[in-house]
Structure formats: C-alpha cells, structure tokens
Amino acid sequence: MMFGPSFSMKTEPSSKPKSGFFSNIYNDPYKWSLVKSVTMFASGVFGFLIIYEAMNAPVETL
C-alpha cells in the first residue's frame, strides 16, 4: 500500500509530562484492566436488563 509523502510511520516522543487522572489510569496496567473489566461488566448487566424488560413486556390482546 502506497502512502503520500506526508505520511510517516515514526512517532516522536511527547515532550509533555504525562499527568492527569485519566492518563494515570490508562498508563497503569492494573488500573486500566480493572476499569475495562468493571465497565464491560456494567455494560453487560445494563444490556441484559434492557433485553429482559423487552422480552417480558406485557402483550396487548386485540
């Protein structure tokens, strides 16, 4: 695959120090894994409840 002359695969290291709440979590493998696991679990429970309510909704008879 050919790319234009402005495309570069090299990335230069950032001169800014990495600080902040979210970057601290993202750069720590344990914290990031924990956040991903809790988020996926909560999404699964929420999705299950939505589907469960849709399946058990009262049916109107004509």
PDB file of N, CA, C and O in Angstrom:
ATOM      1  N   MET A   1       0.856  -1.166   0.000  1.00  0.00           N
ATOM      2  CA  MET A   1       0.000   0.000   0.000  1.00  0.00           C
ATOM      3  C   MET A   1       0.902   1.230   0.000  1.00  0.00           C
ATOM      4  O   MET A   1       1.820   1.334   0.814  1.00  0.00           O
ATOM      5  N   MET A   2       0.643   2.143  -0.900  1.00  0.00           N
ATOM      6  CA  MET A   2       1.458   3.344  -1.026  1.00  0.00           C
ATOM      7  C   MET A   2       0.763   4.519  -0.337  1.00  0.00           C
ATOM      8  O   MET A   2      -0.449   4.704  -0.448  1.00  0.00           O
ATOM      9  N   PHE A   3       1.554   5.291   0.362  1.00  0.00           N
ATOM     10  CA  PHE A   3       1.040   6.475   1.026  1.00  0.00           C
ATOM     11  C   PHE A   3       1.756   7.697   0.465  1.00  0.00           C
ATOM     12  O   PHE A   3       2.836   7.595  -0.115  1.00  0.00           O
ATOM     13  N   GLY A   4       1.134   8.843   0.651  1.00  0.00           N
ATOM     14  CA  GLY A   4       1.714  10.086   0.168  1.00  0.00           C
ATOM     15  C   GLY A   4       2.980  10.448   0.922  1.00  0.00           C
ATOM     16  O   GLY A   4       3.301   9.816   1.929  1.00  0.00           O
ATOM     17  N   PRO A   5       3.706  11.460   0.451  1.00  0.00           N
ATOM     18  CA  PRO A   5       4.968  11.837   1.085  1.00  0.00           C
ATOM     19  C   PRO A   5       4.796  12.400   2.492  1.00  0.00           C
ATOM     20  O   PRO A   5       5.759  12.428   3.259  1.00  0.00           O
ATOM     21  N   SER A   6       3.598  12.848   2.849  1.00  0.00           N
ATOM     22  CA  SER A   6       3.404  13.424   4.176  1.00  0.00           C
ATOM     23  C   SER A   6       3.143  12.363   5.239  1.00  0.00           C
ATOM     24  O   SER A   6       3.124  12.671   6.431  1.00  0.00           O
ATOM     25  N   PHE A   7       2.942  11.116   4.817  1.00  0.00           N
ATOM     26  CA  PHE A   7       2.648  10.054   5.773  1.00  0.00           C
ATOM     27  C   PHE A   7       3.946   9.556   6.386  1.00  0.00           C
ATOM     28  O   PHE A   7       4.913   9.293   5.671  1.00  0.00           O
ATOM     29  N   SER A   8       3.972   9.426   7.697  1.00  0.00           N
ATOM     30  CA  SER A   8       5.168   8.954   8.376  1.00  0.00           C
ATOM     31  C   SER A   8       4.785   7.924   9.419  1.00  0.00           C
ATOM     32  O   SER A   8       3.832   8.126  10.172  1.00  0.00           O
ATOM     33  N   MET A   9       5.507   6.839   9.470  1.00  0.00           N
ATOM     34  CA  MET A   9       5.249   5.798  10.460  1.00  0.00           C
ATOM     35  C   MET A   9       5.912   6.126  11.794  1.00  0.00           C
ATOM     36  O   MET A   9       5.531   5.567  12.823  1.00  0.00           O
ATOM     37  N   LYS A  10       6.890   7.017  11.793  1.00  0.00           N
ATOM     38  CA  LYS A  10       7.620   7.339  13.009  1.00  0.00           C
ATOM     39  C   LYS A  10       6.798   8.282  13.878  1.00  0.00           C
ATOM     40  O   LYS A  10       6.171   9.219  13.384  1.00  0.00           O
ATOM     41  N   THR A  11       6.814   8.020  15.162  1.00  0.00           N
ATOM     42  CA  THR A  11       6.160   8.921  16.106  1.00  0.00           C
ATOM     43  C   THR A  11       7.226   9.465  17.040  1.00  0.00           C
ATOM     44  O   THR A  11       8.075   8.725  17.536  1.00  0.00           O
ATOM     45  N   GLU A  12       7.168  10.736  17.266  1.00  0.00           N
ATOM     46  CA  GLU A  12       8.140  11.357  18.147  1.00  0.00           C
ATOM     47  C   GLU A  12       7.604  11.350  19.566  1.00  0.00           C
ATOM     48  O   GLU A  12       6.411  11.565  19.781  1.00  0.00           O
ATOM     49  N   PRO A  13       8.470  11.106  20.535  1.00  0.00           N
ATOM     50  CA  PRO A  13       8.003  11.104  21.922  1.00  0.00           C
ATOM     51  C   PRO A  13       7.503  12.481  22.333  1.00  0.00           C
ATOM     52  O   PRO A  13       8.046  13.508  21.924  1.00  0.00           O
ATOM     53  N   SER A  14       6.479  12.477  23.134  1.00  0.00           N
ATOM     54  CA  SER A  14       5.881  13.725  23.586  1.00  0.00           C
ATOM     55  C   SER A  14       6.789  14.383  24.615  1.00  0.00           C
ATOM     56  O   SER A  14       7.329  13.712  25.495  1.00  0.00           O
ATOM     57  N   SER A  15       6.955  15.692  24.501  1.00  0.00           N
ATOM     58  CA  SER A  15       7.788  16.409  25.454  1.00  0.00           C
ATOM     59  C   SER A  15       6.999  16.795  26.702  1.00  0.00           C
ATOM     60  O   SER A  15       7.576  17.228  27.700  1.00  0.00           O
ATOM     61  N   LYS A  16       5.676  16.636  26.642  1.00  0.00           N
ATOM     62  CA  LYS A  16       4.840  16.980  27.784  1.00  0.00           C
ATOM     63  C   LYS A  16       4.884  15.855  28.812  1.00  0.00           C
ATOM     64  O   LYS A  16       4.831  14.683  28.440  1.00  0.00           O
ATOM     65  N   PRO A  17       4.978  16.184  30.083  1.00  0.00           N
ATOM     66  CA  PRO A  17       4.903  15.125  31.090  1.00  0.00           C
ATOM     67  C   PRO A  17       3.485  14.572  31.156  1.00  0.00           C
ATOM     68  O   PRO A  17       2.511  15.320  31.078  1.00  0.00           O
ATOM     69  N   LYS A  18       3.382  13.273  31.297  1.00  0.00           N
ATOM     70  CA  LYS A  18       2.065  12.645  31.339  1.00  0.00           C
ATOM     71  C   LYS A  18       1.537  12.715  32.761  1.00  0.00           C
ATOM     72  O   LYS A  18       2.035  12.042  33.664  1.00  0.00           O
ATOM     73  N   SER A  19       0.532  13.533  32.936  1.00  0.00           N
ATOM     74  CA  SER A  19      -0.098  13.643  34.240  1.00  0.00           C
ATOM     75  C   SER A  19      -1.586  13.789  34.022  1.00  0.00           C
ATOM     76  O   SER A  19      -2.040  14.086  32.917  1.00  0.00           O
ATOM     77  N   GLY A  20      -2.327  13.583  35.062  1.00  0.00           N
ATOM     78  CA  GLY A  20      -3.764  13.690  34.961  1.00  0.00           C
ATOM     79  C   GLY A  20      -4.416  12.399  35.400  1.00  0.00           C
ATOM     80  O   GLY A  20      -3.789  11.340  35.440  1.00  0.00           O
ATOM     81  N   PHE A  21      -5.673  12.513  35.724  1.00  0.00           N
ATOM     82  CA  PHE A  21      -6.420  11.376  36.264  1.00  0.00           C
ATOM     83  C   PHE A  21      -6.549  10.252  35.245  1.00  0.00           C
ATOM     84  O   PHE A  21      -6.246   9.098  35.551  1.00  0.00           O
ATOM     85  N   PHE A  22      -6.999  10.583  34.029  1.00  0.00           N
ATOM     86  CA  PHE A  22      -7.257   9.548  33.030  1.00  0.00           C
ATOM     87  C   PHE A  22      -5.971   8.948  32.471  1.00  0.00           C
ATOM     88  O   PHE A  22      -5.900   7.738  32.257  1.00  0.00           O
ATOM     89  N   SER A  23      -4.963   9.767  32.233  1.00  0.00           N
ATOM     90  CA  SER A  23      -3.717   9.212  31.712  1.00  0.00           C
ATOM     91  C   SER A  23      -3.023   8.360  32.767  1.00  0.00           C
ATOM     92  O   SER A  23      -2.329   7.402  32.425  1.00  0.00           O
ATOM     93  N   ASN A  24      -3.198   8.690  34.039  1.00  0.00           N
ATOM     94  CA  ASN A  24      -2.636   7.874  35.114  1.00  0.00           C
ATOM     95  C   ASN A  24      -3.279   6.491  35.117  1.00  0.00           C
ATOM     96  O   ASN A  24      -2.588   5.485  35.272  1.00  0.00           O
ATOM     97  N   ILE A  25      -4.596   6.439  34.946  1.00  0.00           N
ATOM     98  CA  ILE A  25      -5.294   5.151  34.896  1.00  0.00           C
ATOM     99  C   ILE A  25      -4.895   4.386  33.642  1.00  0.00           C
ATOM    100  O   ILE A  25      -4.641   3.184  33.709  1.00  0.00           O
ATOM    101  N   TYR A  26      -4.836   5.062  32.505  1.00  0.00           N
ATOM    102  CA  TYR A  26      -4.535   4.396  31.234  1.00  0.00           C
ATOM    103  C   TYR A  26      -3.118   3.821  31.210  1.00  0.00           C
ATOM    104  O   TYR A  26      -2.892   2.764  30.621  1.00  0.00           O
ATOM    105  N   ASN A  27      -2.181   4.492  31.831  1.00  0.00           N
ATOM    106  CA  ASN A  27      -0.788   4.051  31.798  1.00  0.00           C
ATOM    107  C   ASN A  27      -0.459   3.011  32.858  1.00  0.00           C
ATOM    108  O   ASN A  27       0.621   2.423  32.808  1.00  0.00           O
ATOM    109  N   ASP A  28      -1.338   2.762  33.807  1.00  0.00           N
ATOM    110  CA  ASP A  28      -1.124   1.723  34.813  1.00  0.00           C
ATOM    111  C   ASP A  28      -1.879   0.471  34.372  1.00  0.00           C
ATOM    112  O   ASP A  28      -3.109   0.490  34.331  1.00  0.00           O
ATOM    113  N   PRO A  29      -1.178  -0.623  34.039  1.00  0.00           N
ATOM    114  CA  PRO A  29      -1.860  -1.815  33.510  1.00  0.00           C
ATOM    115  C   PRO A  29      -2.911  -2.386  34.457  1.00  0.00           C
ATOM    116  O   PRO A  29      -3.959  -2.839  33.997  1.00  0.00           O
ATOM    117  N   TYR A  30      -2.662  -2.378  35.759  1.00  0.00           N
ATOM    118  CA  TYR A  30      -3.631  -2.929  36.706  1.00  0.00           C
ATOM    119  C   TYR A  30      -4.896  -2.077  36.743  1.00  0.00           C
ATOM    120  O   TYR A  30      -6.007  -2.599  36.658  1.00  0.00           O
ATOM    121  N   LYS A  31      -4.722  -0.769  36.871  1.00  0.00           N
ATOM    122  CA  LYS A  31      -5.887   0.117  36.942  1.00  0.00           C
ATOM    123  C   LYS A  31      -6.682   0.085  35.640  1.00  0.00           C
ATOM    124  O   LYS A  31      -7.913   0.074  35.666  1.00  0.00           O
ATOM    125  N   TRP A  32      -5.985   0.071  34.500  1.00  0.00           N
ATOM    126  CA  TRP A  32      -6.665   0.064  33.211  1.00  0.00           C
ATOM    127  C   TRP A  32      -7.450  -1.228  33.033  1.00  0.00           C
ATOM    128  O   TRP A  32      -8.577  -1.203  32.538  1.00  0.00           O
ATOM    129  N   SER A  33      -6.873  -2.350  33.428  1.00  0.00           N
ATOM    130  CA  SER A  33      -7.569  -3.632  33.332  1.00  0.00           C
ATOM    131  C   SER A  33      -8.799  -3.639  34.232  1.00  0.00           C
ATOM    132  O   SER A  33      -9.854  -4.139  33.840  1.00  0.00           O
ATOM    133  N   LEU A  34      -8.669  -3.094  35.420  1.00  0.00           N
ATOM    134  CA  LEU A  34      -9.791  -3.038  36.356  1.00  0.00           C
ATOM    135  C   LEU A  34     -10.915  -2.159  35.810  1.00  0.00           C
ATOM    136  O   LEU A  34     -12.085  -2.536  35.881  1.00  0.00           O
ATOM    137  N   VAL A  35     -10.572  -1.002  35.271  1.00  0.00           N
ATOM    138  CA  VAL A  35     -11.579  -0.096  34.715  1.00  0.00           C
ATOM    139  C   VAL A  35     -12.284  -0.746  33.527  1.00  0.00           C
ATOM    140  O   VAL A  35     -13.505  -0.649  33.408  1.00  0.00           O
ATOM    141  N   LYS A  36     -11.528  -1.410  32.644  1.00  0.00           N
ATOM    142  CA  LYS A  36     -12.145  -2.082  31.498  1.00  0.00           C
ATOM    143  C   LYS A  36     -13.078  -3.195  31.954  1.00  0.00           C
ATOM    144  O   LYS A  36     -14.177  -3.343  31.419  1.00  0.00           O
ATOM    145  N   SER A  37     -12.649  -3.978  32.939  1.00  0.00           N
ATOM    146  CA  SER A  37     -13.475  -5.091  33.409  1.00  0.00           C
ATOM    147  C   SER A  37     -14.767  -4.601  34.046  1.00  0.00           C
ATOM    148  O   SER A  37     -15.838  -5.139  33.769  1.00  0.00           O
ATOM    149  N   VAL A  38     -14.675  -3.594  34.888  1.00  0.00           N
ATOM    150  CA  VAL A  38     -15.866  -3.056  35.551  1.00  0.00           C
ATOM    151  C   VAL A  38     -16.805  -2.429  34.520  1.00  0.00           C
ATOM    152  O   VAL A  38     -18.022  -2.586  34.615  1.00  0.00           O
ATOM    153  N   THR A  39     -16.249  -1.725  33.541  1.00  0.00           N
ATOM    154  CA  THR A  39     -17.072  -1.109  32.500  1.00  0.00           C
ATOM    155  C   THR A  39     -17.793  -2.160  31.668  1.00  0.00           C
ATOM    156  O   THR A  39     -18.982  -2.013  31.384  1.00  0.00           O
ATOM    157  N   MET A  40     -17.096  -3.209  31.277  1.00  0.00           N
ATOM    158  CA  MET A  40     -17.723  -4.266  30.478  1.00  0.00           C
ATOM    159  C   MET A  40     -18.776  -5.017  31.292  1.00  0.00           C
ATOM    160  O   MET A  40     -19.825  -5.370  30.753  1.00  0.00           O
ATOM    161  N   PHE A  41     -18.520  -5.268  32.568  1.00  0.00           N
ATOM    162  CA  PHE A  41     -19.498  -5.937  33.415  1.00  0.00           C
ATOM    163  C   PHE A  41     -20.759  -5.091  33.543  1.00  0.00           C
ATOM    164  O   PHE A  41     -21.871  -5.598  33.396  1.00  0.00           O
ATOM    165  N   ALA A  42     -20.582  -3.795  33.818  1.00  0.00           N
ATOM    166  CA  ALA A  42     -21.735  -2.900  33.959  1.00  0.00           C
ATOM    167  C   ALA A  42     -22.513  -2.799  32.645  1.00  0.00           C
ATOM    168  O   ALA A  42     -23.743  -2.753  32.658  1.00  0.00           O
ATOM    169  N   SER A  43     -21.811  -2.763  31.521  1.00  0.00           N
ATOM    170  CA  SER A  43     -22.489  -2.723  30.218  1.00  0.00           C
ATOM    171  C   SER A  43     -23.282  -3.997  29.978  1.00  0.00           C
ATOM    172  O   SER A  43     -24.390  -3.945  29.444  1.00  0.00           O
ATOM    173  N   GLY A  44     -22.731  -5.135  30.363  1.00  0.00           N
ATOM    174  CA  GLY A  44     -23.432  -6.408  30.207  1.00  0.00           C
ATOM    175  C   GLY A  44     -24.680  -6.486  31.056  1.00  0.00           C
ATOM    176  O   GLY A  44     -25.722  -6.948  30.592  1.00  0.00           O
ATOM    177  N   VAL A  45     -24.586  -6.040  32.299  1.00  0.00           N
ATOM    178  CA  VAL A  45     -25.755  -6.046  33.186  1.00  0.00           C
ATOM    179  C   VAL A  45     -26.823  -5.106  32.648  1.00  0.00           C
ATOM    180  O   VAL A  45     -28.004  -5.454  32.629  1.00  0.00           O
ATOM    181  N   PHE A  46     -26.419  -3.921  32.211  1.00  0.00           N
ATOM    182  CA  PHE A  46     -27.369  -2.959  31.658  1.00  0.00           C
ATOM    183  C   PHE A  46     -28.043  -3.521  30.408  1.00  0.00           C
ATOM    184  O   PHE A  46     -29.260  -3.419  30.259  1.00  0.00           O
ATOM    185  N   GLY A  47     -27.259  -4.111  29.518  1.00  0.00           N
ATOM    186  CA  GLY A  47     -27.820  -4.703  28.308  1.00  0.00           C
ATOM    187  C   GLY A  47     -28.771  -5.840  28.619  1.00  0.00           C
ATOM    188  O   GLY A  47     -29.821  -5.962  27.987  1.00  0.00           O
ATOM    189  N   PHE A  48     -28.415  -6.679  29.592  1.00  0.00           N
ATOM    190  CA  PHE A  48     -29.291  -7.773  29.991  1.00  0.00           C
ATOM    191  C   PHE A  48     -30.624  -7.242  30.507  1.00  0.00           C
ATOM    192  O   PHE A  48     -31.680  -7.764  30.151  1.00  0.00           O
ATOM    193  N   LEU A  49     -30.580  -6.208  31.340  1.00  0.00           N
ATOM    194  CA  LEU A  49     -31.818  -5.658  31.889  1.00  0.00           C
ATOM    195  C   LEU A  49     -32.700  -5.055  30.800  1.00  0.00           C
ATOM    196  O   LEU A  49     -33.922  -5.195  30.850  1.00  0.00           O
ATOM    197  N   ILE A  50     -32.109  -4.399  29.836  1.00  0.00           N
ATOM    198  CA  ILE A  50     -32.882  -3.830  28.727  1.00  0.00           C
ATOM    199  C   ILE A  50     -33.556  -4.941  27.929  1.00  0.00           C
ATOM    200  O   ILE A  50     -34.744  -4.851  27.620  1.00  0.00           O
ATOM    201  N   ILE A  51     -32.805  -5.982  27.597  1.00  0.00           N
ATOM    202  CA  ILE A  51     -33.370  -7.095  26.821  1.00  0.00           C
ATOM    203  C   ILE A  51     -34.409  -7.849  27.638  1.00  0.00           C
ATOM    204  O   ILE A  51     -35.442  -8.253  27.105  1.00  0.00           O
ATOM    205  N   TYR A  52     -34.147  -8.042  28.924  1.00  0.00           N
ATOM    206  CA  TYR A  52     -35.078  -8.760  29.793  1.00  0.00           C
ATOM    207  C   TYR A  52     -36.419  -8.026  29.875  1.00  0.00           C
ATOM    208  O   TYR A  52     -37.478  -8.649  29.804  1.00  0.00           O
ATOM    209  N   GLU A  53     -36.365  -6.697  30.027  1.00  0.00           N
ATOM    210  CA  GLU A  53     -37.602  -5.914  30.078  1.00  0.00           C
ATOM    211  C   GLU A  53     -38.354  -5.979  28.754  1.00  0.00           C
ATOM    212  O   GLU A  53     -39.584  -6.041  28.746  1.00  0.00           O
ATOM    213  N   ALA A  54     -37.641  -5.967  27.649  1.00  0.00           N
ATOM    214  CA  ALA A  54     -38.289  -6.029  26.337  1.00  0.00           C
ATOM    215  C   ALA A  54     -38.953  -7.387  26.118  1.00  0.00           C
ATOM    216  O   ALA A  54     -40.023  -7.459  25.514  1.00  0.00           O
ATOM    217  N   MET A  55     -38.338  -8.448  26.596  1.00  0.00           N
ATOM    218  CA  MET A  55     -38.886  -9.789  26.397  1.00  0.00           C
ATOM    219  C   MET A  55     -40.087 -10.051  27.309  1.00  0.00           C
ATOM    220  O   MET A  55     -40.970 -10.831  26.954  1.00  0.00           O
ATOM    221  N   ASN A  56     -40.126  -9.414  28.467  1.00  0.00           N
ATOM    222  CA  ASN A  56     -41.186  -9.664  29.434  1.00  0.00           C
ATOM    223  C   ASN A  56     -42.208  -8.538  29.513  1.00  0.00           C
ATOM    224  O   ASN A  56     -42.940  -8.432  30.497  1.00  0.00           O
ATOM    225  N   ALA A  57     -42.262  -7.709  28.498  1.00  0.00           N
ATOM    226  CA  ALA A  57     -43.248  -6.632  28.468  1.00  0.00           C
ATOM    227  C   ALA A  57     -44.637  -7.241  28.296  1.00  0.00           C
ATOM    228  O   ALA A  57     -44.792  -8.245  27.600  1.00  0.00           O
ATOM    229  N   PRO A  58     -45.643  -6.643  28.922  1.00  0.00           N
ATOM    230  CA  PRO A  58     -47.000  -7.179  28.759  1.00  0.00           C
ATOM    231  C   PRO A  58     -47.460  -7.066  27.303  1.00  0.00           C
ATOM    232  O   PRO A  58     -47.177  -6.084  26.618  1.00  0.00           O
ATOM    233  N   VAL A  59     -48.166  -8.082  26.860  1.00  0.00           N
ATOM    234  CA  VAL A  59     -48.637  -8.130  25.479  1.00  0.00           C
ATOM    235  C   VAL A  59     -50.104  -7.732  25.460  1.00  0.00           C
ATOM    236  O   VAL A  59     -50.911  -8.272  26.217  1.00  0.00           O
ATOM    237  N   GLU A  60     -50.447  -6.786  24.593  1.00  0.00           N
ATOM    238  CA  GLU A  60     -51.843  -6.366  24.468  1.00  0.00           C
ATOM    239  C   GLU A  60     -52.581  -7.353  23.575  1.00  0.00           C
ATOM    240  O   GLU A  60     -52.085  -7.747  22.519  1.00  0.00           O
ATOM    241  N   THR A  61     -53.764  -7.745  24.009  1.00  0.00           N
ATOM    242  CA  THR A  61     -54.576  -8.634  23.182  1.00  0.00           C
ATOM    243  C   THR A  61     -55.615  -7.811  22.442  1.00  0.00           C
ATOM    244  O   THR A  61     -56.132  -6.824  22.965  1.00  0.00           O
ATOM    245  N   LEU A  62     -55.906  -8.216  21.252  1.00  0.00           N
ATOM    246  CA  LEU A  62     -56.883  -7.477  20.442  1.00  0.00           C
ATOM    247  C   LEU A  62     -58.241  -8.078  20.544  1.00  0.00           C
ATOM    248  O   LEU A  62     -59.183  -7.582  19.926  1.00  0.00           O
TER     249      LEU A  62
END
